[in-house]
Structures are given as C-alpha cells and as structure tokens.
Amino acid sequence: MNYSYLMGVNNIEKLKENGFEIQSFEDDYGVSFSDEKIEIFEKYIYETLQNGFWNEYLGKKKVFIFKFDDGQIKRFILNKDNEKEILKLCCEFADYEFESIDKMLNENEFYAKTYFNK
C-alpha cells in the first residue's frame, strides 16, 4: 500500500471515483492506494496540486513531487544522494525548518497511524 497526506489540492472526487481510500482532515486528506494506482495518483497530483505546494507518498519508495510557484514540477524518489535537496525544498515550501525528512514524516498523524504502524 501507498499513503499520502494531501494538501493544496482540489477535486478530491477524482480519486474517490477511482477507488482510492480517503480520510478527511479538515481541508486536507489522507489517501491510501495500491501500487496499481500509482500512475493515476501521480497524474492527479501533476494536474491538481497548487503552485507552491509539494506532495509525497510513502510505499515501497518515498516519492516527493514539488510544484513550484511558476508551475514547474520536480519529482524525486528519496535516497541518500538527494535527501538534503528534498529536505531543503520541504523547508522552503513550508517556510519551516524541519530537522529531518524522517522526523517530518513521523510527526504526521496520518503517516504515524498508517505507514509507520504496519
């Protein structure tokens, strides 16, 4: 399974129509989906994520997708070589100094209950 905490998106109905499991957290969403739905999920993120936001999903890999203010998109699969760059982007986008990617993800209530509680 894959898990994503979604912020900065709209039209969540598109995912519901495609059989994604969705939990609401005020204006944000916790989404769970199988590996077979990764392509649908990424397409949805590319199309609906607002500029200046990022999304990650956690499964066999940890994938980060950043959508810059100009609409440019950068996608990363987390590894030791790009961890510092991803952390730097998360801090810039959130205007917050995260200690580490692992700590940032572990402190997310949705991930704590789903991905890290397997």
Salt bridges, closest charged atoms under 4 A:
GLU13 OE2 - LYS16 NZ 3.48
ASP35 OD2 - LYS60 NZ 2.71
GLU42 OE1 - ARG75 NE 2.97
GLU47 OE1 - LYS14 NZ 3.37
GLU47 OE2 - LYS43 NZ 3.09
GLU92 OE2 - LYS88 NZ 3.53
GLU99 OE1 - LYS103 NZ 3.62
ASP102 OD1 - LYS62 NZ 3.52
GLU107 OE2 - LYS103 NZ 3.58
GLU109 OE2 - LYS113 NZ 3.07
